[in-house]
Amino acid sequence: MTQPQYPDSPQPGGQQYVPGYQGMPQAPPVPAGYGYGAPQQMNVPPGMYYDPASELILPQGVQLASVGRRIGAYFLSLLLLVVTLGIGYLIWGLISWSKGRGPTQQVLGMRCWTPANGRVATWGTMALRDIVGGLAQGILGAITGLISFILFLSNKQHKSLMDMVGSTVVLYDPNKVLDNWQG
């Protein structure tokens, strides 16, 4: 049996023949940007990129700190608190807050970033995050600590209760891109 040959020219009425749909008009084309799931145009400033996993616009060369790195930072902070007798950790923290990081973040190459303004967290933001957020996280001890940990694991940006209070996210900056960041 041979396949029928179809003409390449338009059929009567100006419609192109489409096998299987004889005589049926084709649907009009869908306009660009119409419907769910249509890609949206992002205006990403130079030197930055859109991270689809966290839905943040971040500087080139940094990434959202991983869950493992953040958990490691928590345990390292406990060790540093003991080693520095608490006082050294507090003084170190007060100095390093001006660079948008705490002592353990400094050791592990991390920084706090404020996505709302696209800048490294200021000393005041870090104080708010670590003092007020730390008090909020520790106010009921294990209960709020557990809630903070669940929040940290369950959201795309890995924000703990402290990050939510300070409106920050923690970034991993292995190449020290944010040392001289002018966002």
C-alpha positions as CSV (number, residue, x, y, z in Angstrom):
1,M,0.0,0.0,0.0
2,T,1.4,3.4,-0.9
3,Q,1.0,6.6,1.0
4,P,-1.1,9.3,-0.6
5,Q,0.8,12.3,-1.9
6,Y,-0.4,15.7,-0.5
7,P,0.1,18.9,-2.3
8,D,2.6,21.4,-0.9
9,S,0.3,24.3,-1.9
10,P,-2.3,25.7,0.5
11,Q,-5.7,24.1,0.4
12,P,-8.9,25.9,-0.6
13,G,-9.6,28.7,1.9
14,G,-5.8,29.4,2.4
15,Q,-5.3,26.6,5.0
16,Q,-2.2,24.4,4.8
17,Y,-3.0,20.7,4.8
18,V,-2.0,18.9,8.0
19,P,-2.2,15.1,7.9
20,G,-4.9,13.8,10.3
21,Y,-6.8,17.0,10.5
22,Q,-8.5,17.2,7.2
23,G,-10.5,20.4,6.7
24,M,-10.0,21.6,10.3
25,P,-8.5,25.1,10.7
26,Q,-5.4,25.4,12.8
27,A,-5.5,27.2,16.1
28,P,-4.0,30.7,16.2
29,P,-0.5,30.9,17.7
30,V,-0.2,31.5,21.4
31,P,1.1,35.0,22.2
32,A,4.5,35.2,23.9
33,G,4.4,35.3,27.7
34,Y,0.8,33.9,27.9
35,G,-0.2,31.1,30.3
36,Y,1.4,29.5,33.4
37,G,5.0,28.4,33.1
38,A,5.8,31.0,30.5
39,P,9.4,32.1,31.0
40,Q,9.7,35.5,32.6
41,Q,12.3,38.0,31.6
42,M,14.7,38.8,34.5
43,N,16.6,42.1,34.5
44,V,19.8,40.9,36.2
45,P,22.3,43.7,36.9
46,P,25.8,43.3,35.5
47,G,28.0,41.1,37.7
48,M,25.1,39.2,39.1
49,Y,23.1,36.1,38.2
50,Y,19.7,34.6,39.0
51,D,19.9,31.4,41.1
52,P,16.7,29.4,40.3
53,A,17.1,27.1,43.3
54,S,16.9,29.9,45.8
55,E,15.1,32.4,43.5
56,L,17.6,35.1,44.4
57,I,19.7,37.4,42.4
58,L,23.3,36.9,43.6
59,P,26.7,38.3,42.7
60,Q,28.8,36.2,40.3
61,G,31.2,33.9,42.1
62,V,29.1,33.2,45.2
63,Q,26.4,30.7,46.0
64,L,23.9,30.1,48.7
65,A,25.6,28.4,51.6
66,S,24.8,24.7,51.7
67,V,22.9,23.0,54.5
68,G,26.0,21.0,55.5
69,R,28.2,24.1,55.6
70,R,25.6,26.0,57.8
71,I,25.3,23.0,60.2
72,G,29.1,22.8,60.4
73,A,29.2,26.5,61.2
74,Y,26.8,25.9,64.1
75,F,29.0,23.2,65.7
76,L,32.2,25.2,65.0
77,S,30.6,28.2,66.8
78,L,30.1,26.1,69.9
79,L,33.8,25.0,69.7
80,L,35.0,28.6,69.2
81,L,32.8,29.8,72.1
82,V,34.6,27.3,74.4
83,V,38.1,27.9,73.1
84,T,37.8,31.7,73.3
85,L,36.0,31.6,76.7
86,G,33.1,33.5,75.2
87,I,34.7,36.9,75.6
88,G,37.1,36.4,72.7
89,Y,34.2,35.2,70.6
90,L,32.1,38.2,71.5
91,I,34.9,40.7,70.6
92,W,35.7,38.8,67.4
93,G,32.0,39.0,66.5
94,L,31.8,42.7,67.1
95,I,34.7,43.3,64.8
96,S,33.7,40.9,62.1
97,W,30.1,42.1,61.9
98,S,31.3,45.2,60.0
99,K,32.2,42.8,57.1
100,G,28.8,41.1,57.2
101,R,29.9,37.9,58.9
102,G,30.3,36.3,62.3
103,P,33.4,34.5,63.5
104,T,32.5,31.1,62.2
105,Q,31.4,32.5,58.9
106,Q,34.7,34.2,58.6
107,V,36.5,30.9,59.2
108,L,34.3,29.0,56.7
109,G,34.3,31.7,53.9
110,M,30.6,32.8,54.3
111,R,28.9,36.1,54.4
112,C,25.5,37.4,55.3
113,W,23.7,39.1,52.3
114,T,20.6,41.3,52.3
115,P,18.7,40.4,49.1
116,A,16.4,43.4,49.5
117,N,19.1,45.9,48.7
118,G,21.7,43.6,47.1
119,R,24.5,44.3,49.6
120,V,26.6,42.6,52.2
121,A,24.9,42.9,55.6
122,T,25.9,46.0,57.6
123,W,27.1,46.0,61.2
124,G,23.6,47.0,62.4
125,T,22.0,44.2,60.4
126,M,24.4,41.7,61.8
127,A,23.7,43.0,65.4
128,L,20.0,42.7,64.8
129,R,20.4,39.2,63.3
130,D,22.8,37.8,65.9
131,I,21.5,39.5,69.1
132,V,17.8,39.8,68.5
133,G,17.5,36.8,66.3
134,G,19.7,34.8,68.6
135,L,17.5,35.7,71.6
136,A,14.4,34.9,69.6
137,Q,15.9,31.5,68.6
138,G,17.0,30.7,72.1
139,I,14.1,32.1,74.1
140,L,12.4,28.8,74.7
141,G,15.5,26.7,74.3
142,A,15.1,23.5,72.4
143,I,11.6,24.3,71.1
144,T,12.5,27.5,69.3
145,G,15.9,26.0,68.3
146,L,14.0,23.1,66.7
147,I,11.5,25.4,65.0
148,S,14.4,27.5,63.6
149,F,16.1,24.3,62.3
150,I,12.9,23.1,60.6
151,L,12.4,26.5,59.0
152,F,16.1,26.4,57.9
153,L,15.7,23.0,56.3
154,S,12.3,23.6,54.7
155,N,12.7,26.9,52.8
156,K,14.5,27.5,49.5
157,Q,16.9,30.1,50.9
158,H,17.9,28.1,54.0
159,K,16.8,30.9,56.4
160,S,16.9,30.2,60.1
161,L,15.0,32.3,62.6
162,M,18.0,34.5,62.9
163,D,18.1,35.1,59.1
164,M,14.4,35.9,59.1
165,V,14.8,38.5,61.9
166,G,17.8,40.1,60.0
167,S,16.3,39.7,56.5
168,T,19.5,38.0,55.4
169,V,20.7,34.9,53.6
170,V,24.0,33.3,54.1
171,L,26.3,33.0,51.0
172,Y,29.4,30.9,50.5
173,D,32.1,33.2,49.1
174,P,35.2,31.0,48.5
175,N,36.9,33.6,46.2
176,K,36.3,36.6,48.5
177,V,34.2,38.3,45.8
178,L,32.2,40.2,48.4
179,D,35.3,41.7,50.2
180,N,35.1,44.7,47.8
181,W,31.5,44.4,46.7
182,Q,30.0,47.6,45.5
183,G,26.4,46.6,44.9
